Each structure stands twice: as structure tokens, then as C-alpha cells.
Amino acid sequence: MAYVATRGGERAIEQSERLFRAELGRIDAARVAQVRQALPYLVDRVMGEASLYDEDLAALAMAQTGGDLYEAVLVLRAWRTTQPRLAVAAPVEQGQLFTHRRISAAFKDIPGGQVLGPTLDYSHRVLATDVLSGGAVDPVPVAPAARAAPAQYPSVSAWQAANDLADLPAPDGVTGEAIPDLTREPLLFPARRAHTLQSLARAETGGVLALGYAAMRGYGQAHPTVNELRLAEAEIVVAHPDGTEFSAGRVKVSQAEVVSKKGDKLTLGFAATLGWNEVKCIAAATLDLNSAGAPKGSATEEEFFLYHTEGVEASGFCIHFKLPHYVTFQSSLDAMRDAAARRSARSPQQEPAE
């Protein structure tokens, strides 16, 4: 597809950007802090889709773009490419996660028990209109627990595999610098497992939800049941050049396992991402579950859903249609006029009516 570059009118282009910035107003550290505090789950979404965990930078990207998530993810990804890679962290196992929320829809009594954690799943969604007339919504303090909950919980799928209920994928065995990195190399098909999970981890939430929902409603090969859903913090352990290991802190992560019965065993779909984003992980794990044996051209075919949930590329391609396409469009009009002229020349002259 061809289009001509936008040339000339530099002052108009400059003023259009100024108008956009003026409508946003001043952006300073206080405004960024407000975005980070008021919209933590949206900050998490931007970090996950940008493949960069930094709450301040994600909040800055949102403030700078007026909350346009595609633009925020784009500028955050662009900034990430300017930064050096210092180290590769050690792998994080599910059982090592500092868990805030961990539920299962497949089993009531899972090892370690259900942990509801922070959620609106069981509450009424009511708009607090009193706030607009001067009121406020103050959170009710959380009642202290009778005893402290464990910080870590075992994996439900590992327990199932130990009881011969599920077939788990064989461990990849690739670690460190040998792990393929989607931010540095292209996605090729058939995709490597690491690339598939990385693509789903940074996929656009709405796109993943649309295709995952389609699979759930019967356009896929397997119907999911949530085996385990977690909101947690992962310890980032890196090695110092002298060989000693140390913690660089924790990052929020989400993960979902979904299962479906196949033969006499359960098959597993998996997804994880930076930040807390339950819906995305459930939908992404559903796509992972359905990808094996998916018909060519279907919404659950790996090549289809990995390409079409890449938000930055998709939004960029859509937005580029706003750029001048004068040459190609005029060419189409010329072809239409030529065809009309040829039809007119071939049609017999009508005799005047008597």
C-alpha cells in the first residue's frame, strides 16, 4: 500500500501538536504521581503491553499521551529500546511467588486454599455519584486476619500432574542469555514456545479478550476452566559479576492456568504478564489452550492471534490510513473513469424515439 509523505505546511503541523499539548496542560512530577496513584491497574496494563516494568515511566507515558493507551505503550517501548540490558534474572517458579490472590474455579479445596485477595468479583458495581457533589469514597479498613496467610502457595497444575490428572509440557531447559527475546528478534512461525508466551504477555488486552472470548463461545476447540489464577509479586534475583546473587526487588505479575479435558487427562493453557491484569491472562491462556490443532485461518490459530493482538503494530497500521493516500486513491478514480469510458464506447447508439 502506497501513500505520499506529508510535506509542506510545517507551521500548521507544529501548531497542531501545540494544540494537542495545550489541551493536556502542564505535565509535571505531581501529575505523574497522581496518575500512578489513581490508576494502578491501568499503569499495570501499560507496563505489561510495553514489556517494561517501571510504574513511574508508565504513568508518565499515560500523562504525556492524554491516556491514549496505544500511544503510551508506543512511547514506553521506544524508550525501552534506548536502555542497555544489564543482566538476565533467574527463573521464577510459581511456588516462589509472593501471592496476594490465588483462586481456582476447578477445585474448591486446592493445596493451600483459596485466597480471594483484592477483587471486585463478589461486589455490586455502583457508581459513586455523590463524589461529583462534594462527597468522597473512603475505603473501609481491612479487618485483621486471625492468623497470617502464607506468602507462597504451591502450583495447582503440579499437584494435578503428581496425581496423574494432567499432562504438563516438558520444561524448555533454556535459561539466561539463550532465552529467545521477542523484543530483539522477529516473531517467526511456527513460533517457539518462549515467543508465544512473550507475545501473549505483551499483547493488547482488548484484542486478546475479543479472540479469547470468541474461543470461549464456541469458535475454539476447547472450553476453558480456570485451574489457577494468581496476582503476585515476583522476586527479581540477578547475579553480580563476582558470582553472588542478590534481589533487585519485586515486580507485580499475573498468571493464569486454564484446563480442558482431553482423553483421560487435562490439557493446560498458560499465560502470564507484568502487572495485575486478570482478564488478559485468562483470555490469553484460553488462546494458548486452543492453539494446538487450530484450523488454518481460524481465530485460535497461533499465527492469527499472535499477529492480530500486537497492539502497537495494529494501531500503527490503522492510524497510517490517516496519512495522505492521494496517489493511490486518484489512480483508483482514474481506473474507474477509464472503465466507464470504455463501457460507454462499446454500447450501441440509441435511436431517437419516434
C-alpha positions in Angstrom: 0.0 0.0 0.0 1.5 3.3 -1.0 0.9 6.8 0.3 2.8 10.1 -0.1 4.7 11.7 2.7 3.2 14.8 4.3 5.3 17.7 3.1 4.8 21.4 3.5 2.6 23.1 6.0 5.3 22.7 8.6 3.8 25.6 10.7 0.4 24.0 10.6 1.8 20.7 11.7 3.7 22.3 14.5 0.6 24.2 15.7 -1.5 21.1 15.6 0.9 19.4 18.0 0.9 22.5 20.2 -2.9 22.4 20.3 -2.8 18.8 21.5 -0.2 19.7 24.2 -2.2 22.7 25.3 -5.3 20.7 25.8 -3.4 18.3 28.1 -2.0 21.2 30.1 1.1 21.1 32.2 2.8 17.8 32.9 5.0 17.6 35.9 6.1 15.1 38.6 3.0 15.8 40.7 0.7 14.9 37.8 2.6 11.7 37.1 2.3 10.7 40.7 -1.5 11.4 40.6 -1.8 9.1 37.6 0.2 6.4 39.2 -1.8 6.5 42.4 -5.3 6.9 40.9 -5.0 4.4 38.1 -2.8 1.5 39.3 -4.4 -1.2 37.1 -4.1 0.9 34.0 -0.5 1.6 34.8 -0.1 -2.2 35.1 -1.7 -2.7 31.7 0.7 -0.2 30.0 3.7 -1.8 31.6 2.7 -5.3 30.5 2.0 -4.2 26.9 5.2 -2.2 26.7 7.4 -5.1 28.1 8.8 -2.7 30.7 8.2 -2.7 34.4 8.5 0.9 35.7 5.4 2.4 37.3 6.7 6.0 37.1 7.6 5.7 33.4 4.3 4.1 32.6 2.4 6.8 34.5 4.5 9.5 32.6 3.6 7.9 29.3 -0.1 8.0 30.1 0.1 11.6 31.2 2.1 12.6 28.2 -0.3 11.0 25.7 -3.5 12.0 27.5 -4.4 8.4 28.3 -4.2 7.1 24.7 -3.1 3.6 25.6 -1.7 2.8 22.2 0.4 5.9 22.2 1.5 5.4 25.8 2.7 1.8 25.0 4.4 3.0 21.9 6.5 5.7 23.6 7.3 3.4 26.5 8.5 0.7 24.1 10.5 3.3 22.2 12.2 4.4 25.4 13.0 0.9 26.4 14.9 0.3 23.2 17.4 3.1 24.3 18.3 1.3 27.5 21.1 -1.3 27.9 20.5 -4.8 29.2 22.4 -5.2 32.4 21.5 -8.8 33.4 19.1 -11.7 33.0 17.2 -12.6 36.1 16.9 -16.1 37.4 13.7 -18.0 36.5 10.7 -17.6 38.8 8.7 -20.6 39.8 5.0 -20.4 40.7 5.6 -21.7 44.2 8.1 -18.9 44.8 5.7 -16.1 44.1 4.7 -13.7 46.9 1.0 -14.3 46.4 -1.7 -11.7 47.1 -4.6 -13.5 45.3 -4.9 -17.1 44.2 -8.2 -18.8 43.2 -9.3 -21.8 41.3 -12.7 -22.4 39.6 -11.8 -26.1 39.0 -11.4 -27.2 42.6 -12.8 -25.9 45.9 -10.2 -27.4 48.1 -6.8 -26.7 46.4 -3.5 -27.2 48.2 -3.0 -24.1 50.4 -6.7 -23.0 50.0 -8.4 -20.2 48.0 -7.1 -16.7 48.6 -9.5 -14.0 47.4 -7.2 -11.1 47.8 -8.0 -7.7 46.2 -11.0 -8.0 43.9 -14.4 -6.6 43.0 -15.6 -10.0 41.7 -18.1 -10.5 44.5 -19.4 -6.9 45.0 -22.0 -4.7 43.4 -20.8 -2.3 40.8 -22.4 1.0 41.8 -21.3 4.4 40.5 -20.5 6.7 43.4 -22.2 9.8 42.1 -22.1 11.6 45.5 -18.4 12.3 44.7 -19.5 14.8 42.0 -21.5 16.8 44.5 -18.7 17.1 47.1 -18.8 13.7 48.7 -15.9 11.2 49.0 -15.4 7.5 48.9 -13.2 6.4 51.8 -12.1 2.8 51.8 -13.2 0.8 54.8 -10.2 -0.6 56.7 -9.5 -4.2 56.1 -10.1 -6.3 59.2 -7.0 -8.1 60.5 -6.9 -11.8 59.9 -6.9 -14.2 62.8 -3.5 -15.6 61.6 -1.1 -14.6 58.9 -1.6 -16.2 55.5 1.3 -18.0 53.9 3.3 -15.9 51.5 3.8 -18.7 49.0 1.5 -21.4 47.6 2.1 -24.5 45.5 1.1 -24.8 41.9 -2.2 -26.4 41.3 -1.1 -27.9 38.0 1.9 -29.5 39.6 -0.4 -31.1 42.2 -2.6 -32.4 39.3 0.3 -33.8 37.5 1.5 -35.6 40.6 -1.9 -37.2 40.9 -1.9 -38.3 37.2 -4.7 -35.8 36.3 -2.8 -33.6 33.9 -0.1 -33.7 31.3 2.3 -30.8 31.7 4.6 -29.5 28.9 8.2 -30.6 29.2 10.5 -27.9 30.7 12.2 -26.0 28.0 15.6 -26.1 29.7 16.8 -22.9 28.0 17.9 -20.2 30.5 19.8 -17.0 30.7 21.0 -15.3 27.6 19.9 -18.3 25.5 16.2 -17.5 26.1 14.8 -16.1 22.8 13.8 -12.4 23.2 10.9 -11.1 21.2 12.0 -7.5 21.8 15.2 -8.2 19.9 14.3 -10.7 17.2 11.3 -11.2 14.9 8.4 -13.5 15.5 8.5 -16.4 13.0 6.1 -19.3 12.6 5.8 -21.9 13.8 6.6 -19.8 16.9 8.9 -21.0 19.6 7.1 -21.6 22.9 9.1 -18.7 24.5 8.0 -16.4 21.7 4.3 -17.4 22.1 4.2 -16.7 25.8 6.2 -13.4 25.3 3.8 -12.3 22.6 0.7 -13.1 24.8 2.4 -11.3 27.8 2.7 -8.0 25.9 -0.4 -8.4 23.6 -3.1 -5.7 23.6 -5.6 -6.5 26.3 -8.7 -5.8 24.3 -7.6 -7.8 21.3 -6.7 -10.8 23.5 -10.1 -10.5 25.2 -12.0 -10.4 21.9 -10.3 -13.5 20.5 -10.3 -15.4 23.8 -14.0 -14.7 24.2 -14.7 -16.0 20.7 -12.9 -19.2 21.6 -14.9 -19.5 24.8 -18.2 -19.0 23.0 -17.6 -22.0 20.7 -15.2 -20.7 18.0 -12.4 -22.7 19.5 -11.6 -26.3 20.0 -11.5 -26.4 23.8 -13.6 -24.8 26.5 -11.5 -23.5 29.4 -11.9 -23.9 33.2 -9.7 -21.6 35.3 -7.4 -24.0 37.0 -5.5 -21.3 38.9 -5.4 -17.5 38.8 -2.8 -15.6 40.7 -1.9 -12.0 41.4 1.5 -11.9 43.0 4.9 -10.3 43.3 8.0 -12.0 41.8 11.4 -11.6 43.4 13.9 -10.5 40.8 17.1 -12.3 41.5 20.2 -11.4 39.5 23.9 -12.4 39.7 26.6 -9.9 40.5 29.7 -10.1 38.3 31.5 -11.6 41.2 29.1 -14.5 41.2 27.0 -13.7 44.2 23.2 -13.5 43.8 21.0 -10.7 45.2 17.5 -9.4 45.0 16.8 -6.4 42.8 13.3 -6.0 44.2 9.9 -7.3 43.3 7.6 -6.8 40.4 3.8 -7.4 40.2 2.8 -10.3 38.0 -0.3 -12.1 36.9 -0.6 -15.6 35.8 -3.5 -17.9 34.7 -3.7 -21.6 34.0 -6.8 -22.9 32.2 -7.6 -26.6 31.6 -9.8 -28.7 29.4 -10.4 -32.4 29.4 -8.8 -34.2 26.5 -8.9 -38.0 26.7 -8.3 -39.2 30.2 -6.1 -36.2 31.1 -6.4 -32.4 31.5 -4.6 -30.2 28.9 -3.2 -26.9 30.1 -3.2 -23.4 28.7 -1.0 -20.8 30.3 -0.3 -17.1 30.3 1.5 -14.5 32.5 2.2 -10.8 32.3 3.8 -8.0 34.1 1.3 -6.1 36.4 -2.1 -7.3 37.6 -4.4 -8.0 34.7 -6.6 -11.0 35.3 -8.9 -10.7 32.3 -6.0 -10.6 29.9 -4.3 -13.6 31.4 -7.5 -15.8 31.4 -8.2 -14.9 27.7 -4.5 -15.4 26.7 -4.4 -18.7 28.4 -7.5 -19.7 26.6 -5.9 -18.9 23.3 -2.8 -20.9 24.3 -5.1 -23.8 25.2 -6.9 -23.7 21.8 -3.8 -23.2 19.6 -2.9 -26.8 19.3 -4.6 -28.2 16.2 -6.4 -25.0 15.4 -7.7 -24.8 11.8 -5.8 -22.6 9.4 -7.2 -19.1 9.3 -9.3 -19.5 12.5 -9.2 -17.0 15.3 -7.4 -19.6 17.6 -4.7 -20.3 15.1 -1.4 -19.2 16.7 -0.3 -17.1 13.7 -3.6 -15.3 13.6 -3.9 -14.4 17.2 -0.3 -13.5 17.8 -0.2 -11.2 14.8 -3.5 -9.5 15.5 -3.1 -8.9 19.2 0.1 -6.9 18.7 -1.4 -3.5 19.7 1.4 -1.1 18.6 1.7 -2.6 15.1 -2.1 -2.9 14.7 -2.8 0.7 15.9 0.0 2.0 13.8 -1.3 0.3 10.6 -4.8 1.6 11.3 -3.6 5.1 12.0 -1.4 5.3 8.9 -4.6 5.4 6.8 -5.0 9.0 8.1 -1.9 9.9 6.1 -2.2 11.2 2.5 -3.1 8.4 0.1 -3.8 10.9 -2.8 -1.7 9.0 -5.4 -3.3 5.6 -4.9 -6.8 6.9 -4.5 -6.5 9.1 -7.6 -5.2 6.1 -9.5 -8.3 4.1 -8.5 -10.6 7.0 -9.6 -8.7 7.2 -13.0 -9.2 3.4 -13.5 -12.9 3.8 -12.7 -13.3 6.7 -15.2 -11.4 4.7 -17.9 -13.6 1.7 -17.3 -16.7 3.9 -17.6 -15.5 5.4 -20.8 -14.8 2.0 -22.4 -18.3 0.8 -21.5 -19.8 3.9 -23.0 -17.8 3.5 -26.2 -18.9 -0.2 -26.6 -22.6 0.4 -26.0 -24.7 0.9 -29.3 -26.0 4.4 -30.0 -29.7 4.6 -29.1 -32.0 5.6 -31.9 -34.1 8.7 -31.3 -37.6 7.8 -30.1 -40.4 8.4 -32.7 
